[in-house]
Amino acid sequence: MTTALRRAVAFALVGSLALVGPWMLGVQEPAVATVAAIAPFLLVTAFALTVSPNSVLFELFARPADRRNGALFGLAGFALAAAALATLTVGFGMPEHVYVGTIFLLAFGNLAGQLVRSYVYEQIRTTAGFVAGGFLAACIGQLATVWLTGTAVDGPTVAFLAATGALLAALLHQLLFSRDDALVMVTVALVLWLFASLPIEISTTRITVAIVVTVALGYASFALETASLPGMLTGVLLGLLTIVLGDYGWFAMLIAFFGLGGLASKFRYERKVERGVAQENEGARGTGNVLANSLVALLAVLGAALSPEMGIPKALFFYAFAGAVGAALADTLSSEIGGLYDNPRLITTLRVVEPGTDGAVTWQGELVGLAGAAIIAAIALLAFDGTGLLGASVIVVAGFAGMTADSILGATVEGTLCGNQGVNFLATVAAAFVGAVLAAELGLAV
């Protein structure tokens, strides 16, 4: 057994202490249970900061940085984060199953990832091991908490929170905190707390389809090299949330953007390289690109889930979502296909500029972009009976408006006030706004 694997086993055992609080709640007074939930992790923290660097236990838990510093700061941070979550649970209402599930997810997910890594040193397989192990551990931790406390939480909700947490934790590890489990743990717990409070009902079929379909499509995007590993994780997470919080039709629009946008990036890639208009990383889209084009759509999905609480028609968020996705696909197709043609013109002056100039458009790109917005509108028309031709027209107009906003922003502020991803984000904001306003004015958002 490798040193890293032994350390992962030890951290998993520490993570198991999260069950002490729920267990004590069933057999002791609430005050005693409160102390019992927090105290074990505080004792672990004290141990981590005082144990001798020459002891066997120090070697068991020590990371390379801990050996240099002479103290188990990694273990102390992990335990303090767990104690903080326990405090949020007993003092501020974080659901106990979210608290336990998150700690199990990180502790046992890391163990699963290290176990895979000890046999196959490959990033994608190690990440897959973390996600799968974290998902199973989070499910077990939540179900154990439900059994110990008698909390009413159904199986599909447990699976949804576990899958969302595992994907989010893997993404945070890839992007921000490769070795900082404490920050990842707190972030994931807070996000899952939000999702656990949403007034939604999740069926077994819905969550099963969401997990299977999004994971399969995410792997396909990575295998076809249309997305980097962080980009694939982001897309899978967004797809999962869209199916569960939105609908299959919402997901169909989102996957149309991912699929067609990814293929467009690969289309005649060598020619784009020669012209200086190719996406970096051989066309594989990263997290920044995915989020810039999809974050507004995700916010619209969350808004739709919260619409009963806010008293805002769900249809308003639907048209904001469709407009944002339509703009993202329209802009992607316009850039990737239009960039292959000569004599592009700057949208603000209409003078001919060099290919790849920010804000430059071609008539071919404008047409294919309009077709991209129409594809999203067609999906909405087929998937939702209440859309109608008027609703589909609103989506096309919103998508085209977002694509045009992207070009105008590219010609005016890109490179000075914001970068390409910032322009993409603002363009989807504009499209969502146009879609929602038009829907409201035309009486579609009722």
Sine and cosine of phi, psi and omega as CSV:
sin_phi,cos_phi,sin_psi,cos_psi,sin_omega,cos_omega
0.00,0.00,0.77,-0.64,-0.03,-1.00
-0.95,0.30,0.30,-0.95,0.03,-1.00
-0.87,0.49,-0.68,0.74,-0.01,-1.00
-0.90,0.44,-0.61,0.79,0.01,-1.00
-0.94,0.34,-0.66,0.75,0.05,-1.00
-0.88,0.48,-0.66,0.75,0.02,-1.00
-0.89,0.45,-0.64,0.77,0.02,-1.00
-0.90,0.44,-0.62,0.78,0.06,-1.00
-0.89,0.46,-0.69,0.73,-0.01,-1.00
-0.90,0.44,-0.68,0.73,0.03,-1.00
-0.91,0.42,-0.58,0.81,0.03,-1.00
-0.90,0.44,-0.62,0.78,0.04,-1.00
-0.91,0.42,-0.64,0.77,0.06,-1.00
-0.90,0.44,-0.67,0.74,0.02,-1.00
-0.87,0.49,-0.49,0.87,0.00,-1.00
-0.90,0.45,-0.32,0.95,0.04,-1.00
-0.89,0.45,-0.25,0.97,0.02,-1.00
-0.87,0.49,-0.39,0.92,-0.01,-1.00
-0.98,0.19,-0.20,0.98,-0.04,-1.00
-0.88,0.47,-0.71,0.70,-0.02,-1.00
-0.86,0.51,-0.82,0.58,0.04,-1.00
-0.85,0.52,-0.60,0.80,0.01,-1.00
-0.91,0.41,-0.70,0.72,0.00,-1.00
-0.92,0.39,-0.50,0.87,0.00,-1.00
-0.89,0.46,-0.49,0.87,-0.01,-1.00
-0.99,0.14,-0.26,0.97,-0.08,-1.00
-0.82,-0.57,-0.12,0.99,-0.06,-1.00
-0.74,-0.67,0.14,-0.99,0.08,-1.00
-0.91,0.41,0.45,-0.89,-0.01,-1.00
-0.81,0.58,-0.62,0.78,-0.02,-1.00
-0.89,0.45,-0.67,0.74,0.02,-1.00
-0.92,0.40,-0.66,0.75,0.00,-1.00
-0.90,0.44,-0.57,0.82,0.02,-1.00
-0.89,0.46,-0.73,0.68,0.04,-1.00
-0.89,0.45,-0.65,0.76,-0.04,-1.00
-0.91,0.40,-0.48,0.88,0.00,-1.00
-0.96,0.29,-0.60,0.80,-0.11,-0.99
-1.00,-0.07,-0.61,0.79,-0.15,-0.99
-0.85,0.53,-0.70,0.72,-0.04,-1.00
-0.84,0.55,-0.64,0.77,-0.03,-1.00
-0.96,0.27,-0.51,0.86,0.09,-1.00
-0.93,0.36,-0.59,0.81,0.06,-1.00
-0.92,0.40,-0.63,0.78,0.06,-1.00
-0.89,0.45,-0.65,0.76,0.04,-1.00
-0.87,0.49,-0.72,0.70,0.02,-1.00
-0.87,0.48,-0.68,0.73,0.05,-1.00
-0.87,0.49,-0.71,0.71,-0.07,-1.00
-0.89,0.47,-0.55,0.84,-0.06,-1.00
-1.00,0.01,-0.17,0.98,-0.08,-1.00
-0.86,-0.51,-0.24,0.97,-0.06,-1.00
-0.90,0.44,0.58,-0.82,-0.02,-1.00
-0.94,0.35,0.71,-0.70,0.03,-1.00
-0.89,0.46,-0.23,0.97,-0.01,-1.00
-1.00,-0.09,-0.01,1.00,-0.07,-1.00
-0.99,0.10,0.33,-0.94,0.03,-1.00
-0.91,0.41,-0.63,0.78,-0.01,-1.00
-0.91,0.42,-0.58,0.81,0.06,-1.00
-0.87,0.49,-0.72,0.70,0.00,-1.00
-0.90,0.44,-0.53,0.85,-0.01,-1.00
-0.91,0.41,-0.67,0.74,-0.10,-0.99
-0.99,-0.11,-0.23,0.97,-0.19,-0.98
-0.95,0.31,0.71,-0.70,0.22,-0.98
-1.00,-0.08,0.24,-0.97,-0.01,-1.00
-0.79,0.61,-0.67,0.74,0.01,-1.00
-0.91,0.41,-0.55,0.84,0.02,-1.00
-0.91,0.42,-0.62,0.79,0.01,-1.00
-0.91,0.41,-0.59,0.80,0.02,-1.00
-0.94,0.35,-0.58,0.82,-0.06,-1.00
-1.00,0.03,-0.29,0.96,0.01,-1.00
0.97,0.24,0.30,0.95,0.03,-1.00
-0.49,-0.87,0.48,-0.88,-0.06,-1.00
-1.00,0.07,0.93,0.36,-0.04,-1.00
-0.92,0.39,-0.54,0.84,0.03,-1.00
-0.89,0.46,-0.73,0.69,0.03,-1.00
-0.92,0.40,-0.65,0.76,0.01,-1.00
-0.88,0.47,-0.68,0.73,0.03,-1.00
-0.90,0.44,-0.67,0.74,0.04,-1.00
-0.87,0.50,-0.74,0.67,-0.04,-1.00
-0.93,0.38,-0.64,0.77,0.03,-1.00
-0.91,0.42,-0.62,0.78,0.06,-1.00
-0.90,0.44,-0.66,0.75,0.04,-1.00
-0.90,0.44,-0.65,0.76,0.04,-1.00
-0.90,0.44,-0.61,0.79,0.03,-1.00
-0.90,0.44,-0.66,0.75,0.04,-1.00
-0.91,0.41,-0.62,0.79,0.06,-1.00
-0.88,0.47,-0.62,0.79,0.04,-1.00
-0.91,0.42,-0.69,0.73,0.05,-1.00
-0.88,0.48,-0.55,0.84,-0.02,-1.00
-0.95,0.32,-0.78,0.63,-0.09,-1.00
-0.99,0.16,-0.38,0.93,-0.08,-1.00
-0.94,-0.34,-0.35,0.94,-0.13,-0.99
-0.75,-0.66,0.08,1.00,0.16,-0.99
1.00,-0.02,0.20,0.98,0.12,-0.99
-0.88,0.48,0.76,-0.65,-0.01,-1.00
-0.85,0.53,0.68,-0.74,-0.05,-1.00
-0.88,0.47,-0.58,0.82,-0.02,-1.00
-0.94,0.34,-0.46,0.89,0.09,-1.00
-0.94,0.34,-0.68,0.73,0.02,-1.00
-0.86,0.50,-0.80,0.60,-0.03,-1.00
-0.92,0.39,-0.70,0.72,-0.03,-1.00
-0.86,0.50,-0.64,0.77,-0.01,-1.00
-0.92,0.39,-0.69,0.72,0.00,-1.00
-0.91,0.41,-0.68,0.73,0.06,-1.00
-0.88,0.48,-0.65,0.76,-0.02,-1.00
-0.85,0.53,-0.77,0.64,-0.03,-1.00
-0.93,0.37,-0.72,0.69,-0.10,-0.99
-0.92,0.40,-0.77,0.64,-0.06,-1.00
-0.99,0.11,-0.41,0.91,0.11,-0.99
-0.90,0.43,-0.69,0.73,0.07,-1.00
-0.88,0.48,-0.62,0.78,0.03,-1.00
-0.89,0.45,-0.71,0.71,0.02,-1.00
-0.89,0.45,-0.67,0.74,0.02,-1.00
-0.89,0.45,-0.66,0.75,0.03,-1.00
-0.93,0.37,-0.57,0.82,0.03,-1.00
-0.90,0.44,-0.69,0.73,0.05,-1.00
-0.90,0.43,-0.68,0.73,-0.05,-1.00
-0.89,0.45,-0.50,0.87,0.00,-1.00
-0.93,0.36,-0.32,0.95,0.04,-1.00
-0.97,-0.25,-0.64,0.77,-0.03,-1.00
-0.73,-0.68,0.93,-0.36,-0.02,-1.00
-1.00,0.06,0.99,0.16,-0.01,-1.00
-0.59,-0.81,0.78,-0.63,-0.16,-0.99
-0.87,0.50,-0.71,0.71,-0.07,-1.00
-0.91,0.42,-0.61,0.79,0.00,-1.00
-0.95,0.32,-0.63,0.78,0.06,-1.00
-0.89,0.46,-0.68,0.74,0.03,-1.00
-0.90,0.43,-0.66,0.75,0.04,-1.00
-0.88,0.47,-0.63,0.77,0.06,-1.00
-0.89,0.45,-0.66,0.75,0.05,-1.00
-0.88,0.47,-0.74,0.68,-0.05,-1.00
-0.90,0.44,-0.73,0.68,-0.02,-1.00
-0.91,0.42,-0.73,0.69,0.01,-1.00
-0.91,0.41,-0.65,0.76,0.04,-1.00
-0.90,0.43,-0.64,0.77,0.04,-1.00
-0.88,0.48,-0.76,0.65,0.00,-1.00
-0.90,0.45,-0.68,0.73,-0.02,-1.00
-0.91,0.42,-0.65,0.76,0.02,-1.00
-0.90,0.43,-0.63,0.78,0.06,-1.00
-0.89,0.45,-0.72,0.69,-0.02,-1.00
-0.90,0.43,-0.70,0.71,0.01,-1.00
-0.88,0.48,-0.67,0.74,0.01,-1.00
-0.92,0.39,-0.70,0.72,-0.02,-1.00
-0.91,0.42,-0.62,0.79,0.06,-1.00
-0.90,0.45,-0.64,0.77,0.03,-1.00
-0.91,0.42,-0.67,0.74,0.04,-1.00
-0.86,0.51,-0.67,0.74,-0.01,-1.00
-0.92,0.39,-0.64,0.77,-0.05,-1.00
-0.96,0.29,-0.56,0.83,-0.11,-0.99
-0.96,-0.26,-0.26,0.96,-0.04,-1.00
0.97,0.24,0.31,0.95,0.02,-1.00
-0.92,0.39,0.61,-0.79,-0.01,-1.00
-1.00,-0.01,1.00,-0.07,0.07,-1.00
-0.74,-0.67,0.81,-0.59,-0.05,-1.00
-0.99,0.12,0.32,-0.95,-0.05,-1.00
-0.86,0.52,-0.73,0.68,0.01,-1.00
-0.86,0.51,-0.60,0.80,0.04,-1.00
-0.92,0.40,-0.65,0.76,0.06,-1.00
-0.86,0.52,-0.72,0.69,-0.01,-1.00
-0.91,0.41,-0.65,0.76,0.01,-1.00
-0.88,0.47,-0.73,0.68,-0.01,-1.00
-0.91,0.42,-0.63,0.78,0.00,-1.00
-0.91,0.41,-0.70,0.71,-0.01,-1.00
-0.92,0.40,-0.70,0.71,0.02,-1.00
-0.88,0.48,-0.71,0.70,-0.01,-1.00
-0.90,0.43,-0.67,0.75,-0.02,-1.00
-0.90,0.43,-0.69,0.72,0.00,-1.00
-0.92,0.38,-0.67,0.75,0.01,-1.00
-0.91,0.42,-0.68,0.74,0.02,-1.00
-0.89,0.45,-0.67,0.74,0.03,-1.00
-0.89,0.45,-0.65,0.76,0.01,-1.00
-0.91,0.41,-0.69,0.72,0.03,-1.00
-0.90,0.45,-0.61,0.79,0.07,-1.00
-0.88,0.48,-0.65,0.76,-0.04,-1.00
-0.94,0.34,-0.61,0.79,-0.16,-0.99
-1.00,-0.08,-0.69,0.72,-0.25,-0.97
-0.85,-0.53,-0.76,0.64,-0.21,-0.98
-0.81,-0.58,0.95,0.32,-0.10,-1.00
-0.85,0.52,-0.52,0.85,-0.03,-1.00
-0.79,-0.61,0.20,0.98,-0.04,-1.00
-0.97,-0.26,0.99,0.12,-0.03,-1.00
-0.92,0.39,-0.44,0.90,-0.04,-1.00
-0.89,0.45,-0.77,0.64,0.00,-1.00
-0.91,0.40,-0.64,0.77,0.04,-1.00
-0.88,0.47,-0.69,0.72,-0.02,-1.00
-0.87,0.49,-0.74,0.67,-0.03,-1.00
-0.91,0.42,-0.70,0.72,-0.01,-1.00
-0.88,0.48,-0.75,0.67,-0.01,-1.00
-0.88,0.47,-0.69,0.72,-0.02,-1.00
-0.88,0.48,-0.68,0.73,0.00,-1.00
-0.91,0.42,-0.65,0.76,0.03,-1.00
-0.91,0.41,-0.69,0.73,0.01,-1.00
-0.92,0.39,-0.55,0.84,0.10,-1.00
-0.86,0.50,-0.69,0.73,0.06,-1.00
-0.87,0.50,-0.75,0.66,-0.04,-1.00
-0.92,0.40,-0.57,0.82,0.01,-1.00
-0.92,0.40,-0.39,0.92,-0.02,-1.00
-1.00,0.00,-0.11,0.99,-0.02,-1.00
-0.94,0.33,0.64,-0.77,-0.01,-1.00
-0.99,0.15,0.93,0.36,-0.04,-1.00
-0.82,-0.58,0.46,-0.89,0.11,-0.99
-0.91,-0.41,0.81,-0.59,-0.06,-1.00
-0.92,-0.39,0.83,-0.55,0.03,-1.00
-1.00,0.06,0.36,-0.93,0.04,-1.00
-0.88,0.48,-0.65,0.76,0.01,-1.00
-0.89,0.45,-0.70,0.71,-0.04,-1.00
-0.88,0.48,-0.74,0.67,-0.06,-1.00
-0.95,0.32,-0.55,0.83,0.03,-1.00
-0.91,0.42,-0.75,0.67,0.02,-1.00
-0.88,0.48,-0.67,0.74,-0.02,-1.00
-0.86,0.51,-0.72,0.69,-0.04,-1.00
-0.93,0.38,-0.75,0.66,-0.06,-1.00
-0.90,0.43,-0.75,0.66,-0.08,-1.00
-0.92,0.39,-0.73,0.68,-0.07,-1.00
-0.93,0.38,-0.62,0.78,0.04,-1.00
-0.91,0.41,-0.68,0.73,0.01,-1.00
-0.88,0.47,-0.71,0.71,-0.01,-1.00
-0.94,0.33,-0.56,0.83,0.05,-1.00
-0.90,0.43,-0.69,0.73,0.03,-1.00
-0.90,0.43,-0.64,0.77,0.02,-1.00
-0.88,0.48,-0.66,0.75,0.00,-1.00
-0.90,0.43,-0.60,0.80,0.03,-1.00
-0.95,0.30,-0.68,0.73,-0.01,-1.00
-0.90,0.44,-0.60,0.80,0.02,-1.00
-0.99,0.12,0.00,1.00,0.04,-1.00
0.87,0.49,0.57,0.82,0.13,-0.99
-1.00,-0.04,-0.11,0.99,0.04,-1.00
-0.49,-0.87,0.55,-0.83,0.13,-0.99
-0.96,0.29,0.11,-0.99,0.02,-1.00
-0.87,0.49,-0.75,0.66,0.08,-1.00
-0.88,0.47,-0.60,0.80,0.04,-1.00
-0.90,0.43,-0.63,0.78,0.04,-1.00
-0.91,0.42,-0.70,0.72,0.02,-1.00
-0.88,0.48,-0.65,0.76,0.02,-1.00
-0.90,0.45,-0.71,0.70,0.00,-1.00
-0.89,0.45,-0.66,0.75,0.02,-1.00
-0.90,0.44,-0.69,0.72,0.01,-1.00
-0.89,0.46,-0.71,0.70,0.02,-1.00
-0.89,0.45,-0.65,0.76,0.03,-1.00
-0.89,0.45,-0.69,0.73,0.03,-1.00
-0.86,0.50,-0.74,0.67,-0.02,-1.00
-0.91,0.41,-0.58,0.81,-0.02,-1.00
-0.92,0.38,-0.66,0.75,0.02,-1.00
-0.92,0.40,-0.71,0.70,-0.10,-0.99
-0.96,0.27,-0.72,0.69,-0.07,-1.00
-1.00,0.04,-0.39,0.92,0.02,-1.00
-0.96,-0.28,-0.96,-0.27,-0.02,-1.00
-0.25,-0.97,0.15,-0.99,0.05,-1.00
-0.88,0.47,-0.59,0.80,0.02,-1.00
-0.91,0.42,-0.63,0.78,0.07,-1.00
-0.87,0.49,-0.69,0.73,0.00,-1.00
-0.91,0.41,-0.62,0.78,0.01,-1.00
-0.86,0.51,-0.64,0.77,0.04,-1.00
-0.91,0.41,-0.68,0.73,-0.03,-1.00
-0.91,0.42,-0.68,0.73,-0.04,-1.00
-0.95,0.32,-0.45,0.89,0.10,-1.00
-0.89,0.45,-0.65,0.76,0.06,-1.00
-0.90,0.44,-0.76,0.64,-0.01,-1.00
-0.86,0.50,-0.74,0.67,-0.08,-1.00
-0.93,0.37,-0.82,0.57,-0.03,-1.00
-0.92,0.38,-0.61,0.79,0.04,-1.00
-0.90,0.44,-0.67,0.74,0.03,-1.00
-0.90,0.43,-0.68,0.73,0.02,-1.00
-0.91,0.40,-0.61,0.80,0.02,-1.00
-0.90,0.43,-0.58,0.81,0.03,-1.00
-0.91,0.42,-0.55,0.84,0.00,-1.00
-0.99,0.13,-0.34,0.94,-0.10,-1.00
-0.90,0.44,0.86,-0.52,0.02,-1.00
0.76,0.65,0.75,0.66,-0.11,-0.99
-0.89,0.46,-0.64,0.77,-0.02,-1.00
-0.88,0.48,-0.63,0.78,0.03,-1.00
-0.91,0.41,-0.61,0.79,0.04,-1.00
-0.92,0.40,-0.59,0.80,0.05,-1.00
-0.88,0.48,-0.69,0.72,0.01,-1.00
-0.88,0.48,-0.58,0.81,-0.04,-1.00
-1.00,0.04,-0.12,0.99,0.01,-1.00
0.97,0.24,0.43,0.90,-0.02,-1.00
-0.87,-0.50,0.24,0.97,-0.09,-1.00
-0.99,0.11,0.52,-0.86,0.15,-0.99
-0.91,0.41,0.56,-0.83,0.07,-1.00
-0.94,0.33,0.15,-0.99,0.00,-1.00
0.85,0.53,0.59,0.81,0.04,-1.00
0.84,0.54,0.55,0.83,0.06,-1.00
1.00,0.07,-0.07,1.00,0.01,-1.00
-0.97,0.23,0.86,-0.51,-0.09,-1.00
-0.99,0.12,0.73,-0.69,0.00,-1.00
-1.00,-0.05,-0.06,-1.00,-0.05,-1.00
-0.88,0.47,-0.66,0.75,-0.02,-1.00
-0.86,0.52,-0.70,0.72,0.01,-1.00
-0.91,0.41,-0.70,0.71,-0.02,-1.00
-0.89,0.46,-0.72,0.69,-0.02,-1.00
-0.92,0.38,-0.64,0.77,-0.01,-1.00
-0.86,0.51,-0.57,0.82,-0.02,-1.00
-1.00,-0.01,-0.27,0.96,-0.14,-0.99
-0.85,-0.53,-0.18,0.98,-0.09,-1.00
-0.89,0.46,-0.66,0.75,0.02,-1.00
-0.90,0.44,-0.64,0.77,0.04,-1.00
-0.89,0.46,-0.65,0.76,0.03,-1.00
-0.89,0.45,-0.68,0.73,0.04,-1.00
-0.89,0.47,-0.58,0.81,0.05,-1.00
-0.92,0.40,-0.61,0.79,0.05,-1.00
-0.90,0.44,-0.70,0.71,0.04,-1.00
-0.89,0.45,-0.64,0.76,0.05,-1.00
-0.88,0.47,-0.64,0.77,0.03,-1.00
-0.89,0.45,-0.64,0.77,0.02,-1.00
-0.91,0.40,-0.53,0.85,-0.01,-1.00
-1.00,-0.05,-0.04,1.00,-0.10,-0.99
-0.83,0.55,-0.61,0.80,0.05,-1.00
-0.89,0.47,-0.58,0.81,0.00,-1.00
-0.96,0.28,-0.54,0.84,-0.06,-1.00
-1.00,0.03,-0.25,0.97,-0.03,-1.00
0.96,0.28,0.39,0.92,0.02,-1.00
-0.96,-0.30,0.71,-0.70,-0.01,-1.00
-0.84,0.54,0.70,-0.71,0.02,-1.00
-0.88,0.47,-0.53,0.85,-0.02,-1.00
-0.87,0.50,-0.50,0.86,0.02,-1.00
-0.89,0.46,-0.67,0.74,0.03,-1.00
-0.95,0.32,-0.52,0.86,0.04,-1.00
-0.88,0.48,-0.72,0.69,-0.02,-1.00
-0.95,0.31,-0.50,0.86,0.12,-0.99
-0.91,0.41,-0.68,0.73,0.03,-1.00
-0.89,0.47,-0.79,0.61,-0.05,-1.00
-0.89,0.45,-0.62,0.78,0.03,-1.00
-0.90,0.44,-0.69,0.73,-0.01,-1.00
-0.90,0.43,-0.71,0.71,0.01,-1.00
-0.92,0.39,-0.64,0.76,0.04,-1.00
-0.87,0.49,-0.64,0.76,0.03,-1.00
-0.92,0.39,-0.65,0.76,0.00,-1.00
-0.88,0.47,-0.71,0.70,0.01,-1.00
-0.94,0.35,-0.67,0.74,0.00,-1.00
-0.86,0.50,-0.72,0.70,-0.02,-1.00
-0.92,0.40,-0.65,0.76,0.00,-1.00
-0.89,0.45,-0.75,0.66,0.00,-1.00
-0.90,0.43,-0.64,0.76,0.01,-1.00
-0.88,0.48,-0.68,0.73,-0.02,-1.00
-0.95,0.31,-0.73,0.68,-0.11,-0.99
-0.95,0.30,-0.60,0.80,0.01,-1.00
-1.00,0.00,-0.70,0.71,-0.01,-1.00
-0.89,0.45,-0.49,0.87,0.00,-1.00
-0.92,0.40,-0.21,0.98,0.01,-1.00
-0.99,0.11,-0.14,0.99,-0.08,-1.00
-0.97,-0.25,0.43,-0.90,-0.05,-1.00
-0.99,0.11,0.18,-0.98,0.09,-1.00
0.84,0.54,0.74,0.67,0.10,-0.99
-0.93,0.38,0.48,-0.88,-0.02,-1.00
-0.86,-0.51,0.64,-0.77,0.06,-1.00
-0.93,0.38,0.79,-0.62,-0.15,-0.99
-0.91,0.42,-0.42,0.91,-0.06,-1.00
-1.00,0.09,-0.43,0.90,-0.04,-1.00
-0.84,-0.54,-0.26,0.97,-0.04,-1.00
0.90,0.43,0.26,0.97,0.08,-1.00
-1.00,0.08,0.51,-0.86,-0.03,-1.00
-0.94,0.34,0.73,-0.68,-0.01,-1.00
-0.75,-0.66,0.09,-1.00,0.00,-1.00
-0.95,0.32,0.57,-0.82,0.09,-1.00
-0.83,0.55,0.65,-0.76,-0.01,-1.00
1.00,-0.03,-0.09,1.00,0.04,-1.00
-0.92,0.40,0.73,-0.68,0.02,-1.00
-0.87,0.50,0.77,-0.64,0.02,-1.00
1.00,0.04,0.05,1.00,0.01,-1.00
-1.00,0.10,0.62,-0.78,-0.01,-1.00
-0.72,-0.69,0.39,-0.92,0.16,-0.99
-0.83,-0.55,0.41,-0.91,0.00,-1.00
-0.92,0.40,-0.50,0.87,0.06,-1.00
-0.91,0.41,-0.65,0.76,0.03,-1.00
-0.91,0.41,-0.62,0.78,0.03,-1.00
-0.90,0.44,-0.65,0.76,-0.01,-1.00
-0.92,0.39,-0.71,0.71,-0.03,-1.00
-0.94,0.35,-0.51,0.86,0.09,-1.00
-0.91,0.41,-0.68,0.73,0.07,-1.00
-0.87,0.49,-0.62,0.79,0.05,-1.00
-0.90,0.43,-0.59,0.81,0.04,-1.00
-0.89,0.45,-0.70,0.72,0.06,-1.00
-0.89,0.46,-0.60,0.80,0.01,-1.00
-0.92,0.40,-0.54,0.84,0.04,-1.00
-0.89,0.45,-0.71,0.71,0.03,-1.00
-0.89,0.46,-0.65,0.76,0.02,-1.00
-0.90,0.43,-0.62,0.78,0.01,-1.00
-0.91,0.41,-0.64,0.77,0.05,-1.00
-0.89,0.46,-0.71,0.71,0.03,-1.00
-0.88,0.48,-0.65,0.76,-0.01,-1.00
-0.90,0.44,-0.63,0.78,-0.02,-1.00
-0.98,0.19,-0.55,0.84,-0.12,-0.99
-1.00,0.07,-0.41,0.91,-0.09,-1.00
-0.78,-0.63,0.89,-0.46,-0.06,-1.00
-0.87,0.49,-0.55,0.83,-0.09,-1.00
-0.99,0.17,-0.02,1.00,-0.06,-1.00
-0.94,0.34,-0.84,0.55,0.01,-1.00
0.93,0.36,0.11,-0.99,-0.02,-1.00
-0.91,0.41,-0.58,0.82,0.02,-1.00
-0.91,0.42,-0.70,0.72,0.03,-1.00
-0.90,0.44,-0.66,0.75,0.04,-1.00
-0.89,0.46,-0.62,0.78,0.02,-1.00
-0.90,0.43,-0.63,0.78,0.05,-1.00
-0.87,0.50,-0.66,0.75,-0.01,-1.00
-0.91,0.42,-0.67,0.75,0.02,-1.00
-0.89,0.46,-0.72,0.69,0.00,-1.00
-0.88,0.47,-0.69,0.72,0.00,-1.00
-0.90,0.44,-0.69,0.73,0.02,-1.00
-0.89,0.46,-0.68,0.73,0.01,-1.00
-0.92,0.39,-0.62,0.78,0.03,-1.00
-0.89,0.46,-0.66,0.75,0.03,-1.00
-0.91,0.42,-0.66,0.75,0.04,-1.00
-0.88,0.47,-0.67,0.74,0.01,-1.00
-0.92,0.40,-0.66,0.76,0.05,-1.00
-0.87,0.49,-0.62,0.79,0.03,-1.00
-0.87,0.49,-0.70,0.71,-0.01,-1.00
-0.92,0.40,-0.67,0.74,0.00,-1.00
-0.91,0.42,-0.70,0.72,0.04,-1.00
-0.90,0.43,-0.61,0.80,0.04,-1.00
-0.88,0.47,-0.59,0.81,-0.02,-1.00
-0.98,0.18,-0.31,0.95,-0.14,-0.99
-0.91,-0.41,-0.70,0.72,-0.13,-0.99
-0.88,-0.48,-0.25,0.97,-0.03,-1.00
-0.92,0.38,0.74,-0.68,-0.02,-1.00
1.00,-0.04,-0.28,0.96,0.03,-1.00
-0.90,-0.43,-0.81,0.59,-0.01,-1.00
-0.99,-0.15,-0.47,0.88,0.01,-1.00
-0.41,-0.91,0.24,-0.97,0.01,-1.00
-1.00,-0.05,-0.13,-0.99,-0.05,-1.00
-0.88,0.48,-0.67,0.74,-0.02,-1.00
-0.92,0.38,-0.58,0.82,0.08,-1.00
-0.90,0.43,-0.64,0.77,0.05,-1.00
-0.90,0.44,-0.68,0.74,0.04,-1.00
-0.85,0.52,-0.69,0.72,-0.01,-1.00
-0.89,0.45,-0.74,0.68,-0.02,-1.00
-0.90,0.45,-0.56,0.83,0.03,-1.00
-0.91,0.41,-0.63,0.77,0.04,-1.00
-0.94,0.34,-0.53,0.85,0.10,-0.99
-0.88,0.48,-0.72,0.69,0.00,-1.00
-0.88,0.47,-0.67,0.74,0.00,-1.00
-0.91,0.42,-0.68,0.73,0.02,-1.00
-0.88,0.47,-0.65,0.76,0.02,-1.00
-0.90,0.44,-0.73,0.69,0.01,-1.00
-0.88,0.48,-0.70,0.71,0.00,-1.00
-0.88,0.48,-0.72,0.70,-0.03,-1.00
-0.92,0.38,-0.68,0.73,-0.03,-1.00
-0.91,0.41,-0.72,0.70,0.01,-1.00
-0.88,0.47,-0.67,0.74,0.01,-1.00
-0.88,0.48,-0.66,0.75,0.01,-1.00
-0.92,0.39,-0.69,0.72,-0.03,-1.00
-0.92,0.40,-0.55,0.84,-0.04,-1.00
-1.00,-0.02,0.04,1.00,0.03,-1.00
0.97,0.23,0.36,0.93,0.00,-1.00
-1.00,0.07,-0.46,0.89,-0.05,-1.00
-1.00,-0.03,0.96,0.29,0.02,-1.00
-0.80,-0.59,0.00,0.00,0.00,0.00
